[in-house]
Amino acid sequence: MDRREGPKAPGVTRMNIVSIILQYLGPSLVNKFATALGMESGATNKAVAAAVPAILSGIIGRAAAPGGAKNLQDIIARQEPGILDRLSESIGTSRQNAMSDVGRTALGSLIGVDQIGSLAGALSKFTGGSLSSANTLLGLITPGILGVLGREQKSHGFDAAGLANMLQGQKHNVASALPPEFRTHLAGSNLLDALAGKTVDETEKLSSGHKPSTGTLYTPPSATSTNGTSRNFSWPGWLVAIAATAAMWASVFGNRLAQMVDPNPPATVKSSAAQPRSFTVGTADVARDAMDSLDALKATLLTVKNEQSARASVPKLQEAASRIEKIETLATQLRPDAKRRLGEMVAGRGDEMRTVLDAAQPFSANQPLVRNALDELRTRIGKLSKL
């Protein structure tokens, strides 16, 4: 059997996996993400263009570790059949939450659960969006990334090692696609460790044989016409080039950055049904506050490694319970449909929150304050999920 190793396979040396994935996550799908999450189209474009290479960097690093290539292949194999078609069909429907949950679970297995929080936080800062939207977007992007990797693996006949080798050969493309400003937001994580030594300046690109970004940087093999001519200046290349340039001018243009990426967001993004204002009570965005509270709680619980750290976490656990209690009170003032939707959003995080609460439970045996705080959090999250 022809077991090809990525970088050595014919036609694979010119592959740009970032471009191929961004081409799949094209304008139509990105606009669906924006509408479903209540985000501006420009900010969503920016988030997707930054998240894809960051996720790939994490995958490349894990795939190079012992057993990592097999783990990646197994996760790809577990993806829902026809995921590349089903993802678009699920956005904005009752299946969206389940799709995002599955995506976040897969992403946690690939790059580490703690890295999801780092990545979501970086995206939130980079785009100015909410942490909850960033988390959901990551969950929706991941099935697309895995679907494309699975398709390329099948197309080129890669085994697990061949897939990992192909990804290793993509380091330069991945590094080149990361906006400089976004890199700074990820400085505290290890997501970019696999790209150590990779820079995006034109000098390195030219010395390594990589042509400057003059419209062809993100033209994948699939963008070649049947007569062999290349269709230059593909949409994903344009998008990432603009995002990278925009990042360097952020200090000058400030809040106009999103408009630089997409000056004319589609009218559908303004749909009142998709806007977060339906969750607004006074000046509070109840849904955003709920998701941010769960994210903060999860981050605290992940620091609990022994009885000492469990004891130290009590103030933050009690603060989290107090915040969730306030959210419960505010939620009673929401319209019935918004209240029901909020309950579904919290329920969608149920497995994730149970996992981190269960992990901290053993360290509460001799710590009544810790045990009481964990019990209260379980109760309050349960109530919030049943609105």
N, C-alpha and C positions, 0 to 999 in steps of 0.2 A: 504494500500500500504506500502511496506517495504521501509521506508525512512532511508537509512543508513547514519550514521555520520562517516566521514572518518576514524579517528583513531580507532574507535570501530568496524568497519566492519571486518568480517573474511578475512584474507589474506592481509588486507590493512596495518596492523601494520608493516609488513616487506617490504612494498613498498618503493622504493627509486625513487621519481619522477624525480630527477635530472638525475639519470642513465637512466630512461626510455626515457626521452627527448633526452639525448645525444646519446642514441642508435638509435633513429629515425634520428637525425642529424649526421649520420654516415660518414665514410670516403668518400663515393661516393658523398654525398650532399655537404660536406665541400669542396671537390675538385672543385665542380661546383661553389661554392661561390668564391673560390680563383681565378679561371679562369675568371669569369665574372667581378670581381672587380680588377683584375690585382695585386693580393696579392700573397705572397709566401704561400705555403700550410702549413708550420709550423706555421707561424704567424696567419693564419686563424684558424687553430686548437686551438691555444692558445686563440684567441679572442672568439671563440664559447664556449670553456670550461669555460671561465670567465664570459661571458655575460649571459649564461643561469641561473646560480645560482643568479646572481645579479638581473636579471629581476624577478625571482621567489621571491626573498626577497621583492622587491617592491610590487609585487602582493599580497603576504601574508599580508603585512602591510595594504594595502588598503582594502583587503577583510575583515579584522577584524574591520574596521571602520563602523559606522552606514550606512546601505545601500550598503556597499561595496560588500558583497557576491552576492546580486542581480545584481549589476552592472557588476560584473565579469561573472555571468551566462548569462546575456544579450549580452555581447560582444562576448562570446564564441558562442552563438546561432546565431549571425550575421555573423559568418565566412562563407566563401564560401563553399558549400557542396563539400566534397571530397578534402579538402584543403591539406591533407597530401600527396595525390598523385599529385595534381596540382602544389604544390610548386616546386617540383623537375623538373616538365615539363616546368615551367616558367623561370627558371634560364637561363640566356644567350639569352633569346628571347625578342621580343618587349613587352611582358607582364611583364617583370621583374620590370620595374619602377613602374608600377601600383601596383604590388604586394607589393613592398617595401613601397610605399606611404600609402597603406591600413594598412600595418603592423605598420608603425610609428604612424598613427592616432589612431589605437587601443591601442598601447603602451602608447601614451599620455593620453588616457582615463583611463588607468589602473594605471599608476604610476605618472602622471603629466607631462605636456609638458616640464616644466623646468628641470625635472629629466632626460629626454632624452639627453639634452645637456651635463649634468654632466656625464652621463654614456658613451656617445660617446667620450667625452674628456678623460675620464679615460681609455677607451679601446685604444684610439690613443696613449696615453703615455705608456701604458702597452705593446703594441705590436710594437710600432714604426711606425705604419701605419698612413695614412692620416685621418683627421677628417671626410671627406666626405665618405670614404670607411667604417668607423665605423658606421656612420649614416645609410648608405644603408644596411650594414650587420644587424644592429638591426631591420630594417624594414623587412628583409627577415627571420630572426630568429623567430620573434614574431608570425607569422601565424603558424609556426611549433609548438611552445610552446602551443598556444591556441588550436591547433588541437589535440595535445596529451592530454591536460587537458579535452577537450570535449570528447575524446574517453574514457578516464578513468572514467569520470563522468557517461557516459552512461553505461559503463561496470559494474560499482559498484552500479548503481542506486542512485547516490547522488542527492539530491535537492541542492538548492543554499547554505543552511547552511551546509549540509554534505560535499560539495566540499570545503568550507572555512575551515571546521574542519579538513579535510584531509590535507590541505595545512599547517595548524597550526602544525600538527603532523610531518611535514617534515622539521621543522626549523633546526634540527641538521644536517640532510643530506645536506641542502642548505649551512649551515655555513661551514661544512666540505669540500664542493666542491670549496669554494672560495679561490683562491691562495692568500697567505698572502700579497704579493707585491701589488696585485690588490686592496685589501682592503684599503691600504694606499692612493691609487689614488681616492678612493671614500669617503675619510674622510670628505670632505666638503659638502657632500650631505646627505639626510636622507634615502637613499635607503636601508641602512642596519639597520635602526632603529628596524625593526621587529625581528632582530637577536640579539638584545641587550643581552649581557651576554653569548652568544654562542661563544665558542672558538673551535679551531681545534686541540688542543694538545692531545696526546695519553692518558694522565692521565684522562681527562674528558671522552674521548671515552670509556675507560675501565670501569670507575666508573659508567657510564650510561648504561652499558651493550652493548655498541657498540664495535664490534670487530675491532682490528687494521687493517690498510689497507694492507693486505697481499694478495691482488688479488681478494678479494670477496666484497670489499666495494661498487662497483657499478654493482652488479649482480641483476637485477630486477626480479620480478616474471615471466615476459615474457621470461626470459632467462633460464627457467627451462624446461628440455626436457620432452617429453611425458611420460617417465617412472619415472618421479619424481626426477631424479638426476639433480644436479645443474651444469651448465656450468660456471666454475669459470673464473676469469680474463677476463671479457668482455672488449671490446675495450674502451668504455667510461671511465671505472674505471682506466685503464692503462693510458689513456690520461690525466685525471685530476690529477692522482698521479704524473705523470712525470712533468706536468705543475707546480704543487705546489712545487715539489723538485727543479725544474729549477729556480723558482723565488728566492729561498733562496740563490742560487749560482750566481745570476745575476751579482753581483759585481766582481766575478772572471772571468766569461766567457763572459760578455759583449755582443757583437754583435753575438756571437755564440749561443745565447739562442734559436733562432728559429730553428737552426740546431739540437739542443738537442731534441726538441719536434718532429721534423720530418726531419731526416738527408737526406732523399731522396725524395724531392718534385717531383711529377709526371711531366713528360716532357710536358704535356698539359698546365701546368701553364706558360710555356715559350712562349705560342702562341703569336705571334706578334699582333694579333687582340685584345687580351685582355690586353696588356700592356699599362700603362699610357703614354708611350713615344709617342704614336700617337697623344697626345694632347700637345706635347712639342714644344715650340717656344723659341729658344735659350736655356736658362737655366730654363725657366719658364714652369711649368706644368699647363696649362691654366685651365683644368677641376678641378684639385685639388684646385687651387687658387679661382675658381668660387664658389665651394662648401664651402670652408673655409670662404670666404667672406660672403656668405649667412648665415652661422652658426654664424659668429661674429655679423652680423647685427641683426639676430634674438635675440641673447643674449642681445644686447643693447636695442632693442625694448621691451623686457620683463621687463626691469627696469623702463619703463615709466608708472607711476601710477597716476601722477597728473601733473599740469602745471609746477610745479617747477622741477620735474624730467625730464619732456619733454624738458624744457629749458636747463637743464644740459647735455642732450644727444646730442645736436646740433653738437658739434665738432665731435663726433663719427659717427653721421649720415652723415655728410659731408665727412668724411674720407671714409665711406663705399661707398658713391656715386662715389668718386674719384677712388677707387679701382675697382669698377665695370666698370667704364669708361675705365680704362686701360685694363681690361680683354676684353672688346668689341674690342679695338684696336688690341690686340694680336690675338683675335679669327679670325680676317680677314686674318691672315697668315696661318691658319690651312687648311688641305686638306678638300675638300667638305664633305666627309663622317664624318670626325672628327668634323667639324663645326656643321653639322646636329645633330650629337650625343650629342654635348655639349648643343645645343638648347633644345633637348629633356630632358636632365638631369635637366636643369634650369626650364623648363616647369613642370617637375615632382614635383618641390618644390613650384609650383605656389600657390596652395590652402593654404599651410602652411605659405608662406610669406604674402599672402593677409590677412590672419587671424591676424597676429601680427601687420601688418601695419594698418589695420582697428581698432584694439584695441587702438593704439596710436593716431589715428586721432582726437578723441574728445578733446584731450588736446592741439590741435594746433589752436583752434578757435581764441584765442587772442595772438597767437605766430606766427607771419609771418615767422620767420626763421625756425621754426619747420615745418610749413605747406609746405614751399618751399622745404625743405629737403625731406619730405615724398613724395611729388609729383615727385621730381626728381628721387627718388629711384624707385617708381612705374614705371616710364617711362623707366629707364635703365634696370630694371629687365625684363620688357616686351619686350624690344628690344633684350636682350640676349636670351630670350626664343624662339625667332622667327628666329634664325640664319638658 
